[in-house]
Amino acid sequence: MENNIIILEDENGCSIEFETIDVFELDGVVYFALLECMPEGQETDEVLIMKVEGDIDSEEAELVMVDDEEQLQKAFEEFCRRDEEAEE
């Protein structure tokens, strides 16, 4: 996936750019794995996992936080598995 940038708003209305590093489906839910775009010279390894609510092919689809801790853990584990597989 090449530099797919998504701009999200935080709770204060500030725009934050994220790079989409993976998109995958798990248990019928589509998830996005995102990394915050940092200023030059800075890096982050903090991955944000969000899920798609609504039909991903429609304009009504939106990315939302995963509220369920178990669902979030399962999605993160799937992301890690896919990431390790891609590195091999």
Distance bins in CASP14 RR format, pairs under 12 A and 6 or more apart:
PFRMAT RR
TARGET T0000
AUTHOR 0000-0000-0000
RMODE 2
METHOD distances of the structure
MODEL  1
1 19 0 0 0 0 1 0 0 0 0 0 0
1 20 1 0 0 1 0 0 0 0 0 0 0
1 21 1 0 0 1 0 0 0 0 0 0 0
1 22 1 0 0 1 0 0 0 0 0 0 0
1 23 1 0 0 1 0 0 0 0 0 0 0
1 24 0 0 0 0 0 1 0 0 0 0 0
1 32 0 0 0 0 0 1 0 0 0 0 0
1 33 0 0 0 0 1 0 0 0 0 0 0
1 34 0 0 0 0 0 1 0 0 0 0 0
1 35 0 0 0 0 0 1 0 0 0 0 0
1 82 0 0 0 0 0 1 0 0 0 0 0
1 83 0 0 0 0 0 1 0 0 0 0 0
1 86 0 0 0 0 0 1 0 0 0 0 0
2 19 0 0 0 0 1 0 0 0 0 0 0
2 20 0 0 0 0 1 0 0 0 0 0 0
2 21 0 0 0 0 0 1 0 0 0 0 0
3 17 0 0 0 0 0 1 0 0 0 0 0
3 18 0 0 0 0 0 1 0 0 0 0 0
3 19 1 0 0 1 0 0 0 0 0 0 0
3 20 0 0 0 0 1 0 0 0 0 0 0
3 21 0 0 0 0 1 0 0 0 0 0 0
3 35 0 0 0 0 0 1 0 0 0 0 0
3 37 0 0 0 0 1 0 0 0 0 0 0
4 17 0 0 0 0 0 1 0 0 0 0 0
4 18 0 0 0 0 1 0 0 0 0 0 0
4 19 1 0 0 1 0 0 0 0 0 0 0
4 20 1 1 0 0 0 0 0 0 0 0 0
4 21 0 0 0 0 1 0 0 0 0 0 0
4 22 0 0 0 0 0 1 0 0 0 0 0
4 23 0 0 0 0 1 0 0 0 0 0 0
4 32 0 0 0 0 1 0 0 0 0 0 0
4 33 0 0 0 0 0 1 0 0 0 0 0
4 34 0 0 0 0 1 0 0 0 0 0 0
4 35 0 0 0 0 0 1 0 0 0 0 0
4 37 0 0 0 0 0 1 0 0 0 0 0
5 15 0 0 0 0 0 1 0 0 0 0 0
5 16 0 0 0 0 0 1 0 0 0 0 0
5 17 1 0 1 0 0 0 0 0 0 0 0
5 18 1 0 0 1 0 0 0 0 0 0 0
5 19 1 0 1 0 0 0 0 0 0 0 0
5 20 1 0 0 1 0 0 0 0 0 0 0
5 21 0 0 0 0 0 1 0 0 0 0 0
5 34 0 0 0 0 1 0 0 0 0 0 0
5 35 0 0 0 0 0 1 0 0 0 0 0
5 36 0 0 0 0 0 1 0 0 0 0 0
5 37 1 0 0 1 0 0 0 0 0 0 0
6 15 0 0 0 0 0 1 0 0 0 0 0
6 16 0 0 0 0 1 0 0 0 0 0 0
6 17 1 0 0 1 0 0 0 0 0 0 0
6 18 1 0 1 0 0 0 0 0 0 0 0
6 19 1 0 0 1 0 0 0 0 0 0 0
6 20 1 0 1 0 0 0 0 0 0 0 0
6 21 0 0 0 0 0 1 0 0 0 0 0
6 23 0 0 0 0 0 1 0 0 0 0 0
6 32 1 0 0 1 0 0 0 0 0 0 0
6 33 0 0 0 0 0 1 0 0 0 0 0
6 34 1 0 0 1 0 0 0 0 0 0 0
6 35 0 0 0 0 0 1 0 0 0 0 0
6 36 0 0 0 0 0 1 0 0 0 0 0
6 37 0 0 0 0 1 0 0 0 0 0 0
6 48 0 0 0 0 0 1 0 0 0 0 0
6 50 0 0 0 0 1 0 0 0 0 0 0
6 52 0 0 0 0 0 1 0 0 0 0 0
6 62 0 0 0 0 0 1 0 0 0 0 0
6 63 1 0 0 1 0 0 0 0 0 0 0
7 13 0 0 0 0 0 1 0 0 0 0 0
7 14 0 0 0 0 0 1 0 0 0 0 0
7 15 1 0 1 0 0 0 0 0 0 0 0
7 16 1 0 0 1 0 0 0 0 0 0 0
7 17 1 0 1 0 0 0 0 0 0 0 0
7 18 1 0 0 1 0 0 0 0 0 0 0
7 19 0 0 0 0 0 1 0 0 0 0 0
7 20 0 0 0 0 0 1 0 0 0 0 0
7 34 0 0 0 0 0 1 0 0 0 0 0
7 36 0 0 0 0 0 1 0 0 0 0 0
7 37 0 0 0 0 1 0 0 0 0 0 0
7 63 0 0 0 0 0 1 0 0 0 0 0
8 14 0 0 0 0 1 0 0 0 0 0 0
8 15 1 0 0 1 0 0 0 0 0 0 0
8 16 1 0 1 0 0 0 0 0 0 0 0
8 17 0 0 0 0 1 0 0 0 0 0 0
8 18 1 0 0 1 0 0 0 0 0 0 0
8 19 0 0 0 0 0 1 0 0 0 0 0
8 20 0 0 0 0 0 1 0 0 0 0 0
8 32 0 0 0 0 0 1 0 0 0 0 0
8 34 0 0 0 0 1 0 0 0 0 0 0
8 36 0 0 0 0 1 0 0 0 0 0 0
8 37 0 0 0 0 0 1 0 0 0 0 0
8 48 0 0 0 0 1 0 0 0 0 0 0
8 50 0 0 0 0 1 0 0 0 0 0 0
8 62 0 0 0 0 0 1 0 0 0 0 0
8 63 1 0 0 1 0 0 0 0 0 0 0
8 64 0 0 0 0 0 1 0 0 0 0 0
8 65 0 0 0 0 0 1 0 0 0 0 0
9 15 1 0 1 0 0 0 0 0 0 0 0
9 16 1 0 0 1 0 0 0 0 0 0 0
9 17 0 0 0 0 0 1 0 0 0 0 0
9 18 0 0 0 0 0 1 0 0 0 0 0
9 62 0 0 0 0 0 1 0 0 0 0 0
9 63 0 0 0 0 0 1 0 0 0 0 0
10 16 1 0 1 0 0 0 0 0 0 0 0
10 17 0 0 0 0 0 1 0 0 0 0 0
10 18 0 0 0 0 0 1 0 0 0 0 0
10 36 0 0 0 0 0 1 0 0 0 0 0
10 48 0 0 0 0 0 1 0 0 0 0 0
10 65 0 0 0 0 0 1 0 0 0 0 0
11 65 0 0 0 0 0 1 0 0 0 0 0
15 36 0 0 0 0 0 1 0 0 0 0 0
15 37 0 0 0 0 0 1 0 0 0 0 0
16 34 0 0 0 0 1 0 0 0 0 0 0
16 35 0 0 0 0 0 1 0 0 0 0 0
16 36 1 0 0 1 0 0 0 0 0 0 0
16 37 1 0 0 1 0 0 0 0 0 0 0
16 38 0 0 0 0 0 1 0 0 0 0 0
16 44 0 0 0 0 0 1 0 0 0 0 0
16 48 0 0 0 0 1 0 0 0 0 0 0
17 34 0 0 0 0 1 0 0 0 0 0 0
17 35 0 0 0 0 1 0 0 0 0 0 0
17 36 1 0 0 1 0 0 0 0 0 0 0
17 37 1 0 1 0 0 0 0 0 0 0 0
17 38 0 0 0 0 1 0 0 0 0 0 0
17 39 0 0 0 0 0 1 0 0 0 0 0
17 48 0 0 0 0 0 1 0 0 0 0 0
18 32 0 0 0 0 1 0 0 0 0 0 0
18 33 0 0 0 0 1 0 0 0 0 0 0
18 34 1 1 0 0 0 0 0 0 0 0 0
18 35 1 0 0 1 0 0 0 0 0 0 0
18 36 1 0 1 0 0 0 0 0 0 0 0
18 37 1 0 0 1 0 0 0 0 0 0 0
18 38 0 0 0 0 0 1 0 0 0 0 0
18 44 0 0 0 0 0 1 0 0 0 0 0
18 46 0 0 0 0 0 1 0 0 0 0 0
18 47 0 0 0 0 0 1 0 0 0 0 0
18 48 1 0 0 1 0 0 0 0 0 0 0
18 49 0 0 0 0 0 1 0 0 0 0 0
18 50 0 0 0 0 1 0 0 0 0 0 0
18 63 0 0 0 0 1 0 0 0 0 0 0
19 32 0 0 0 0 0 1 0 0 0 0 0
19 33 0 0 0 0 1 0 0 0 0 0 0
19 34 1 0 0 1 0 0 0 0 0 0 0
19 35 1 0 1 0 0 0 0 0 0 0 0
19 36 1 0 0 1 0 0 0 0 0 0 0
19 37 1 0 1 0 0 0 0 0 0 0 0
19 38 0 0 0 0 1 0 0 0 0 0 0
19 43 0 0 0 0 0 1 0 0 0 0 0
19 44 0 0 0 0 0 1 0 0 0 0 0
19 47 0 0 0 0 0 1 0 0 0 0 0
19 48 0 0 0 0 0 1 0 0 0 0 0
20 30 0 0 0 0 0 1 0 0 0 0 0
20 31 0 0 0 0 0 1 0 0 0 0 0
20 32 1 0 1 0 0 0 0 0 0 0 0
20 33 1 0 0 1 0 0 0 0 0 0 0
20 34 1 0 1 0 0 0 0 0 0 0 0
20 35 0 0 0 0 1 0 0 0 0 0 0
20 36 0 0 0 0 0 1 0 0 0 0 0
20 37 0 0 0 0 0 1 0 0 0 0 0
20 47 0 0 0 0 0 1 0 0 0 0 0
20 48 0 0 0 0 0 1 0 0 0 0 0
20 49 0 0 0 0 0 1 0 0 0 0 0
20 50 0 0 0 0 1 0 0 0 0 0 0
20 52 0 0 0 0 0 1 0 0 0 0 0
20 63 0 0 0 0 1 0 0 0 0 0 0
20 79 0 0 0 0 0 1 0 0 0 0 0
21 31 0 0 0 0 0 1 0 0 0 0 0
21 32 0 0 0 0 1 0 0 0 0 0 0
21 33 1 0 1 0 0 0 0 0 0 0 0
21 34 1 0 0 1 0 0 0 0 0 0 0
21 35 1 0 1 0 0 0 0 0 0 0 0
21 36 0 0 0 0 0 1 0 0 0 0 0
21 37 0 0 0 0 0 1 0 0 0 0 0
21 44 0 0 0 0 0 1 0 0 0 0 0
21 45 0 0 0 0 0 1 0 0 0 0 0
21 46 0 0 0 0 0 1 0 0 0 0 0
21 47 1 0 0 1 0 0 0 0 0 0 0
21 48 0 0 0 0 1 0 0 0 0 0 0
21 49 0 0 0 0 0 1 0 0 0 0 0
21 79 0 0 0 0 1 0 0 0 0 0 0
21 80 0 0 0 0 0 1 0 0 0 0 0
21 82 0 0 0 0 0 1 0 0 0 0 0
21 83 0 0 0 0 1 0 0 0 0 0 0
21 86 0 0 0 0 1 0 0 0 0 0 0
22 30 0 0 0 0 0 1 0 0 0 0 0
22 31 0 0 0 0 1 0 0 0 0 0 0
22 32 1 0 0 1 0 0 0 0 0 0 0
22 33 1 0 1 0 0 0 0 0 0 0 0
22 34 0 0 0 0 1 0 0 0 0 0 0
22 35 0 0 0 0 1 0 0 0 0 0 0
22 47 0 0 0 0 1 0 0 0 0 0 0
22 48 0 0 0 0 0 1 0 0 0 0 0
22 49 0 0 0 0 1 0 0 0 0 0 0
22 50 0 0 0 0 0 1 0 0 0 0 0
22 75 0 0 0 0 0 1 0 0 0 0 0
22 76 0 0 0 0 0 1 0 0 0 0 0
22 78 0 0 0 0 1 0 0 0 0 0 0
22 79 1 0 1 0 0 0 0 0 0 0 0
22 80 0 0 0 0 0 1 0 0 0 0 0
22 81 0 0 0 0 0 1 0 0 0 0 0
22 82 1 0 0 1 0 0 0 0 0 0 0
22 83 1 0 0 1 0 0 0 0 0 0 0
22 84 0 0 0 0 0 1 0 0 0 0 0
22 85 0 0 0 0 0 1 0 0 0 0 0
22 86 0 0 0 0 1 0 0 0 0 0 0
23 29 0 0 0 0 0 1 0 0 0 0 0
23 30 1 0 0 1 0 0 0 0 0 0 0
23 31 1 0 0 1 0 0 0 0 0 0 0
23 32 1 0 1 0 0 0 0 0 0 0 0
23 33 1 0 0 1 0 0 0 0 0 0 0
23 34 0 0 0 0 1 0 0 0 0 0 0
23 49 0 0 0 0 0 1 0 0 0 0 0
23 50 0 0 0 0 0 1 0 0 0 0 0
23 51 0 0 0 0 0 1 0 0 0 0 0
23 52 0 0 0 0 1 0 0 0 0 0 0
23 56 0 0 0 0 1 0 0 0 0 0 0
23 63 0 0 0 0 0 1 0 0 0 0 0
23 75 0 0 0 0 0 1 0 0 0 0 0
23 78 0 0 0 0 0 1 0 0 0 0 0
23 79 0 0 0 0 0 1 0 0 0 0 0
23 82 0 0 0 0 0 1 0 0 0 0 0
24 30 1 0 0 1 0 0 0 0 0 0 0
24 31 1 0 1 0 0 0 0 0 0 0 0
24 32 0 0 0 0 1 0 0 0 0 0 0
24 33 1 0 0 1 0 0 0 0 0 0 0
24 49 0 0 0 0 1 0 0 0 0 0 0
24 50 0 0 0 0 0 1 0 0 0 0 0
24 51 0 0 0 0 0 1 0 0 0 0 0
24 52 0 0 0 0 0 1 0 0 0 0 0
24 56 0 0 0 0 0 1 0 0 0 0 0
24 74 0 0 0 0 0 1 0 0 0 0 0
24 75 0 0 0 0 1 0 0 0 0 0 0
24 76 0 0 0 0 0 1 0 0 0 0 0
24 77 0 0 0 0 0 1 0 0 0 0 0
24 78 1 0 0 1 0 0 0 0 0 0 0
24 79 1 0 0 1 0 0 0 0 0 0 0
24 80 0 0 0 0 0 1 0 0 0 0 0
24 81 0 0 0 0 1 0 0 0 0 0 0
24 82 1 0 0 1 0 0 0 0 0 0 0
24 83 0 0 0 0 0 1 0 0 0 0 0
24 85 0 0 0 0 0 1 0 0 0 0 0
24 86 0 0 0 0 0 1 0 0 0 0 0
25 31 1 0 0 1 0 0 0 0 0 0 0
25 32 0 0 0 0 0 1 0 0 0 0 0
25 51 0 0 0 0 0 1 0 0 0 0 0
25 52 0 0 0 0 1 0 0 0 0 0 0
25 56 0 0 0 0 1 0 0 0 0 0 0
25 75 0 0 0 0 0 1 0 0 0 0 0
25 78 0 0 0 0 1 0 0 0 0 0 0
25 79 0 0 0 0 0 1 0 0 0 0 0
25 82 0 0 0 0 0 1 0 0 0 0 0
26 32 0 0 0 0 0 1 0 0 0 0 0
26 33 0 0 0 0 0 1 0 0 0 0 0
26 49 0 0 0 0 0 1 0 0 0 0 0
26 51 0 0 0 0 1 0 0 0 0 0 0
26 52 0 0 0 0 0 1 0 0 0 0 0
26 66 0 0 0 0 0 1 0 0 0 0 0
26 71 0 0 0 0 1 0 0 0 0 0 0
26 72 0 0 0 0 0 1 0 0 0 0 0
26 73 0 0 0 0 0 1 0 0 0 0 0
26 74 1 0 0 1 0 0 0 0 0 0 0
26 75 1 0 1 0 0 0 0 0 0 0 0
26 76 0 0 0 0 0 1 0 0 0 0 0
26 77 0 0 0 0 1 0 0 0 0 0 0
26 78 1 0 1 0 0 0 0 0 0 0 0
26 79 0 0 0 0 1 0 0 0 0 0 0
26 81 0 0 0 0 0 1 0 0 0 0 0
26 82 0 0 0 0 1 0 0 0 0 0 0
27 51 0 0 0 0 0 1 0 0 0 0 0
27 66 0 0 0 0 0 1 0 0 0 0 0
27 68 0 0 0 0 0 1 0 0 0 0 0
27 70 0 0 0 0 0 1 0 0 0 0 0
27 71 0 0 0 0 1 0 0 0 0 0 0
27 74 1 0 0 1 0 0 0 0 0 0 0
27 75 0 0 0 0 1 0 0 0 0 0 0
27 78 0 0 0 0 1 0 0 0 0 0 0
28 51 0 0 0 0 1 0 0 0 0 0 0
28 52 0 0 0 0 0 1 0 0 0 0 0
28 54 0 0 0 0 0 1 0 0 0 0 0
28 56 0 0 0 0 0 1 0 0 0 0 0
28 71 0 0 0 0 0 1 0 0 0 0 0
28 74 0 0 0 0 0 1 0 0 0 0 0
28 75 0 0 0 0 0 1 0 0 0 0 0
28 78 0 0 0 0 0 1 0 0 0 0 0
29 49 0 0 0 0 0 1 0 0 0 0 0
29 50 0 0 0 0 0 1 0 0 0 0 0
29 51 1 0 1 0 0 0 0 0 0 0 0
29 52 1 0 0 1 0 0 0 0 0 0 0
29 53 0 0 0 0 1 0 0 0 0 0 0
29 54 0 0 0 0 0 1 0 0 0 0 0
29 56 0 0 0 0 0 1 0 0 0 0 0
29 63 0 0 0 0 0 1 0 0 0 0 0
29 64 0 0 0 0 0 1 0 0 0 0 0
29 66 0 0 0 0 1 0 0 0 0 0 0
29 68 0 0 0 0 0 1 0 0 0 0 0
29 71 1 0 0 1 0 0 0 0 0 0 0
29 72 0 0 0 0 0 1 0 0 0 0 0
29 74 0 0 0 0 1 0 0 0 0 0 0
29 75 1 0 0 1 0 0 0 0 0 0 0
29 78 0 0 0 0 0 1 0 0 0 0 0
30 49 0 0 0 0 0 1 0 0 0 0 0
30 50 0 0 0 0 1 0 0 0 0 0 0
30 51 1 0 0 1 0 0 0 0 0 0 0
30 52 1 0 1 0 0 0 0 0 0 0 0
30 53 0 0 0 0 1 0 0 0 0 0 0
30 54 0 0 0 0 1 0 0 0 0 0 0
30 55 0 0 0 0 1 0 0 0 0 0 0
30 56 1 0 1 0 0 0 0 0 0 0 0
30 57 0 0 0 0 0 1 0 0 0 0 0
30 61 0 0 0 0 1 0 0 0 0 0 0
30 62 0 0 0 0 0 1 0 0 0 0 0
30 63 0 0 0 0 1 0 0 0 0 0 0
30 64 0 0 0 0 0 1 0 0 0 0 0
30 66 0 0 0 0 0 1 0 0 0 0 0
30 75 0 0 0 0 0 1 0 0 0 0 0
30 78 0 0 0 0 0 1 0 0 0 0 0
31 47 0 0 0 0 0 1 0 0 0 0 0
31 48 0 0 0 0 0 1 0 0 0 0 0
31 49 1 0 1 0 0 0 0 0 0 0 0
31 50 1 0 0 1 0 0 0 0 0 0 0
31 51 1 0 1 0 0 0 0 0 0 0 0
31 52 1 0 0 1 0 0 0 0 0 0 0
31 53 0 0 0 0 0 1 0 0 0 0 0
31 56 0 0 0 0 0 1 0 0 0 0 0
31 63 0 0 0 0 1 0 0 0 0 0 0
31 64 0 0 0 0 0 1 0 0 0 0 0
31 65 0 0 0 0 0 1 0 0 0 0 0
31 66 1 0 0 1 0 0 0 0 0 0 0
31 71 0 0 0 0 1 0 0 0 0 0 0
31 72 0 0 0 0 1 0 0 0 0 0 0
31 74 0 0 0 0 1 0 0 0 0 0 0
31 75 1 0 1 0 0 0 0 0 0 0 0
31 76 0 0 0 0 1 0 0 0 0 0 0
31 77 0 0 0 0 0 1 0 0 0 0 0
31 78 1 0 0 1 0 0 0 0 0 0 0
31 79 1 0 0 1 0 0 0 0 0 0 0
31 82 0 0 0 0 0 1 0 0 0 0 0
32 47 0 0 0 0 0 1 0 0 0 0 0
32 48 0 0 0 0 1 0 0 0 0 0 0
32 49 1 0 0 1 0 0 0 0 0 0 0
32 50 1 0 1 0 0 0 0 0 0 0 0
32 51 1 0 0 1 0 0 0 0 0 0 0
32 52 1 0 0 1 0 0 0 0 0 0 0
32 53 0 0 0 0 0 1 0 0 0 0 0
32 56 0 0 0 0 1 0 0 0 0 0 0
32 61 0 0 0 0 0 1 0 0 0 0 0
32 62 0 0 0 0 0 1 0 0 0 0 0
32 63 1 0 1 0 0 0 0 0 0 0 0
32 64 0 0 0 0 0 1 0 0 0 0 0
32 65 0 0 0 0 0 1 0 0 0 0 0
32 66 0 0 0 0 0 1 0 0 0 0 0
32 75 0 0 0 0 1 0 0 0 0 0 0
32 79 0 0 0 0 1 0 0 0 0 0 0
33 45 0 0 0 0 0 1 0 0 0 0 0
33 46 0 0 0 0 0 1 0 0 0 0 0
33 47 1 0 1 0 0 0 0 0 0 0 0
33 48 1 0 0 1 0 0 0 0 0 0 0
33 49 1 0 1 0 0 0 0 0 0 0 0
33 50 0 0 0 0 1 0 0 0 0 0 0
33 51 0 0 0 0 0 1 0 0 0 0 0
33 63 0 0 0 0 0 1 0 0 0 0 0
33 66 0 0 0 0 0 1 0 0 0 0 0
33 72 0 0 0 0 0 1 0 0 0 0 0
33 75 0 0 0 0 1 0 0 0 0 0 0
33 76 0 0 0 0 1 0 0 0 0 0 0
33 77 0 0 0 0 0 1 0 0 0 0 0
33 78 0 0 0 0 1 0 0 0 0 0 0
33 79 1 0 1 0 0 0 0 0 0 0 0
33 80 0 0 0 0 1 0 0 0 0 0 0
33 81 0 0 0 0 0 1 0 0 0 0 0
33 82 0 0 0 0 1 0 0 0 0 0 0
33 83 0 0 0 0 1 0 0 0 0 0 0
33 86 0 0 0 0 0 1 0 0 0 0 0
34 44 0 0 0 0 0 1 0 0 0 0 0
34 46 0 0 0 0 1 0 0 0 0 0 0
34 47 1 0 0 1 0 0 0 0 0 0 0
34 48 1 0 1 0 0 0 0 0 0 0 0
34 49 1 0 0 1 0 0 0 0 0 0 0
34 50 1 0 0 1 0 0 0 0 0 0 0
34 51 0 0 0 0 0 1 0 0 0 0 0
34 63 0 0 0 0 1 0 0 0 0 0 0
34 65 0 0 0 0 0 1 0 0 0 0 0
34 79 0 0 0 0 0 1 0 0 0 0 0
35 42 0 0 0 0 0 1 0 0 0 0 0
35 43 0 0 0 0 1 0 0 0 0 0 0
35 44 1 0 0 1 0 0 0 0 0 0 0
35 45 1 0 0 1 0 0 0 0 0 0 0
35 46 1 0 0 1 0 0 0 0 0 0 0
35 47 1 0 0 1 0 0 0 0 0 0 0
35 48 1 0 0 1 0 0 0 0 0 0 0
35 49 0 0 0 0 0 1 0 0 0 0 0
35 79 0 0 0 0 0 1 0 0 0 0 0
35 83 0 0 0 0 0 1 0 0 0 0 0
36 42 0 0 0 0 1 0 0 0 0 0 0
36 43 0 0 0 0 1 0 0 0 0 0 0
36 44 1 0 1 0 0 0 0 0 0 0 0
36 45 0 0 0 0 0 1 0 0 0 0 0
36 46 1 0 0 1 0 0 0 0 0 0 0
36 47 0 0 0 0 1 0 0 0 0 0 0
36 48 1 0 0 1 0 0 0 0 0 0 0
37 43 0 0 0 0 0 1 0 0 0 0 0
37 44 0 0 0 0 1 0 0 0 0 0 0
37 48 0 0 0 0 0 1 0 0 0 0 0
38 44 1 0 1 0 0 0 0 0 0 0 0
38 45 0 0 0 0 0 1 0 0 0 0 0
38 46 0 0 0 0 0 1 0 0 0 0 0
45 83 0 0 0 0 0 1 0 0 0 0 0
46 76 0 0 0 0 0 1 0 0 0 0 0
47 72 0 0 0 0 0 1 0 0 0 0 0
47 75 0 0 0 0 0 1 0 0 0 0 0
47 76 1 0 0 1 0 0 0 0 0 0 0
47 77 0 0 0 0 0 1 0 0 0 0 0
47 78 0 0 0 0 0 1 0 0 0 0 0
47 79 1 0 0 1 0 0 0 0 0 0 0
47 80 0 0 0 0 1 0 0 0 0 0 0
47 82 0 0 0 0 0 1 0 0 0 0 0
47 83 0 0 0 0 1 0 0 0 0 0 0
48 63 0 0 0 0 1 0 0 0 0 0 0
48 64 0 0 0 0 0 1 0 0 0 0 0
48 65 0 0 0 0 1 0 0 0 0 0 0
48 66 0 0 0 0 1 0 0 0 0 0 0
48 72 0 0 0 0 0 1 0 0 0 0 0
48 75 0 0 0 0 0 1 0 0 0 0 0
48 76 0 0 0 0 0 1 0 0 0 0 0
48 79 0 0 0 0 0 1 0 0 0 0 0
49 63 0 0 0 0 0 1 0 0 0 0 0
49 64 0 0 0 0 0 1 0 0 0 0 0
49 65 0 0 0 0 1 0 0 0 0 0 0
49 66 1 0 0 1 0 0 0 0 0 0 0
49 67 0 0 0 0 0 1 0 0 0 0 0
49 68 0 0 0 0 0 1 0 0 0 0 0
49 69 0 0 0 0 0 1 0 0 0 0 0
49 71 0 0 0 0 1 0 0 0 0 0 0
49 72 1 0 0 1 0 0 0 0 0 0 0
49 73 0 0 0 0 1 0 0 0 0 0 0
49 74 0 0 0 0 1 0 0 0 0 0 0
49 75 1 0 1 0 0 0 0 0 0 0 0
49 76 1 0 1 0 0 0 0 0 0 0 0
49 77 0 0 0 0 0 1 0 0 0 0 0
49 78 0 0 0 0 1 0 0 0 0 0 0
49 79 1 0 0 1 0 0 0 0 0 0 0
49 80 0 0 0 0 0 1 0 0 0 0 0
49 82 0 0 0 0 0 1 0 0 0 0 0
49 83 0 0 0 0 0 1 0 0 0 0 0
50 61 0 0 0 0 0 1 0 0 0 0 0
50 62 0 0 0 0 1 0 0 0 0 0 0
50 63 1 0 1 0 0 0 0 0 0 0 0
50 64 1 0 0 1 0 0 0 0 0 0 0
50 65 1 0 0 1 0 0 0 0 0 0 0
50 66 1 0 0 1 0 0 0 0 0 0 0
50 67 0 0 0 0 0 1 0 0 0 0 0
50 71 0 0 0 0 0 1 0 0 0 0 0
50 72 0 0 0 0 1 0 0 0 0 0 0
50 75 0 0 0 0 1 0 0 0 0 0 0
50 76 0 0 0 0 0 1 0 0 0 0 0
50 79 0 0 0 0 0 1 0 0 0 0 0
51 61 0 0 0 0 0 1 0 0 0 0 0
51 62 0 0 0 0 1 0 0 0 0 0 0
51 63 1 0 0 1 0 0 0 0 0 0 0
51 64 1 0 0 1 0 0 0 0 0 0 0
51 65 0 0 0 0 1 0 0 0 0 0 0
51 66 1 0 1 0 0 0 0 0 0 0 0
51 67 0 0 0 0 1 0 0 0 0 0 0
51 68 0 0 0 0 1 0 0 0 0 0 0
51 71 1 0 0 1 0 0 0 0 0 0 0
51 72 0 0 0 0 1 0 0 0 0 0 0
51 74 0 0 0 0 0 1 0 0 0 0 0
51 75 1 0 0 1 0 0 0 0 0 0 0
51 76 0 0 0 0 0 1 0 0 0 0 0
51 78 0 0 0 0 0 1 0 0 0 0 0
51 79 0 0 0 0 0 1 0 0 0 0 0
52 58 0 0 0 0 0 1 0 0 0 0 0
52 60 0 0 0 0 0 1 0 0 0 0 0
52 61 1 0 1 0 0 0 0 0 0 0 0
52 62 1 0 0 1 0 0 0 0 0 0 0
52 63 1 0 0 1 0 0 0 0 0 0 0
52 64 1 0 0 1 0 0 0 0 0 0 0
52 65 0 0 0 0 0 1 0 0 0 0 0
52 66 0 0 0 0 0 1 0 0 0 0 0
52 75 0 0 0 0 0 1 0 0 0 0 0
53 60 0 0 0 0 1 0 0 0 0 0 0
53 61 1 0 0 1 0 0 0 0 0 0 0
53 62 1 0 1 0 0 0 0 0 0 0 0
53 63 1 0 0 1 0 0 0 0 0 0 0
53 64 1 0 1 0 0 0 0 0 0 0 0
53 65 0 0 0 0 0 1 0 0 0 0 0
53 66 0 0 0 0 0 1 0 0 0 0 0
53 67 0 0 0 0 0 1 0 0 0 0 0
54 60 1 0 0 1 0 0 0 0 0 0 0
54 61 1 0 1 0 0 0 0 0 0 0 0
54 62 1 0 0 1 0 0 0 0 0 0 0
54 63 0 0 0 0 0 1 0 0 0 0 0
54 64 0 0 0 0 1 0 0 0 0 0 0
55 61 1 0 1 0 0 0 0 0 0 0 0
55 62 0 0 0 0 0 1 0 0 0 0 0
56 62 0 0 0 0 0 1 0 0 0 0 0
56 63 0 0 0 0 0 1 0 0 0 0 0
64 71 0 0 0 0 0 1 0 0 0 0 0
64 72 0 0 0 0 0 1 0 0 0 0 0
65 71 0 0 0 0 0 1 0 0 0 0 0
65 72 0 0 0 0 1 0 0 0 0 0 0
65 75 0 0 0 0 0 1 0 0 0 0 0
66 72 1 0 1 0 0 0 0 0 0 0 0
66 73 0 0 0 0 1 0 0 0 0 0 0
66 74 0 0 0 0 1 0 0 0 0 0 0
66 75 1 0 0 1 0 0 0 0 0 0 0
66 76 0 0 0 0 1 0 0 0 0 0 0
66 78 0 0 0 0 0 1 0 0 0 0 0
66 79 0 0 0 0 0 1 0 0 0 0 0
67 75 0 0 0 0 0 1 0 0 0 0 0
68 74 0 0 0 0 1 0 0 0 0 0 0
68 75 0 0 0 0 1 0 0 0 0 0 0
69 75 0 0 0 0 0 1 0 0 0 0 0
69 76 0 0 0 0 0 1 0 0 0 0 0
70 76 0 0 0 0 0 1 0 0 0 0 0
70 77 0 0 0 0 0 1 0 0 0 0 0
71 77 0 0 0 0 0 1 0 0 0 0 0
71 78 0 0 0 0 0 1 0 0 0 0 0
72 78 0 0 0 0 0 1 0 0 0 0 0
72 79 0 0 0 0 0 1 0 0 0 0 0
73 79 0 0 0 0 0 1 0 0 0 0 0
73 80 0 0 0 0 0 1 0 0 0 0 0
74 80 0 0 0 0 0 1 0 0 0 0 0
74 81 0 0 0 0 0 1 0 0 0 0 0
75 81 0 0 0 0 0 1 0 0 0 0 0
75 82 0 0 0 0 0 1 0 0 0 0 0
76 82 0 0 0 0 0 1 0 0 0 0 0
76 83 0 0 0 0 0 1 0 0 0 0 0
77 83 0 0 0 0 0 1 0 0 0 0 0
77 84 0 0 0 0 0 1 0 0 0 0 0
78 84 0 0 0 0 0 1 0 0 0 0 0
78 85 0 0 0 0 0 1 0 0 0 0 0
79 85 0 0 0 0 0 1 0 0 0 0 0
79 86 0 0 0 0 0 1 0 0 0 0 0
80 86 0 0 0 0 0 1 0 0 0 0 0
80 87 0 0 0 0 0 1 0 0 0 0 0
81 87 0 0 0 0 0 1 0 0 0 0 0
81 88 0 0 0 0 0 1 0 0 0 0 0
82 88 0 0 0 0 0 1 0 0 0 0 0
END
